[in-house]
Every structure is written in C-alpha cells, then in structure tokens.
C-alpha cells in the first residue's frame, strides 16, 4: 500500500510505501515523487534506508532531485513510522 505524504504547488505528489522485505530479510520502503506532465509523469523513486535512487524518469532538475533527497533523508524516521502504523492518522 502507498501512503500520500504531500502534494507540492507544481503538482508533484509524494507517496511512501508500506515496509517491504528483501530476500535476505532486510526491511525497506520506497518514497516516490511524481509530477504530471504532458504525455506522462516525471518520476523519481528512492529506497530507504539506503537513500538510493531506484528509478528515475522524466525531467526533474538536479536541484529538484537534491531537494527530494533531503526530504527523504530528513523524513526517513517519519516515513518508517507511517509505514509501521498503517498510514497517516488524522482526526
């Protein structure tokens, strides 16, 4: 399952996954940044806790990617908490 985190003013949607397990038992999750564009989407997907980019497609600038990486690094604990608790709880 994916959990919506935020939508930026330019339409970029940020979502994070539930916790997943690799074959070796290591836990991970993904955080996806996706922005609609004519004929598709700009997409970049990070894997946590490694912060590696596992997919990149479209026209995000180097500056945007650096900002997204900062969001992922600073928000890693939050993304894992959301995944462990089954989503964002609202009143």
Helices and strands as residue ranges (DSSP letters): E 2-7, E 13-17, E 20-21, E 27-37, E 40-48, E 52-57, H 62-84
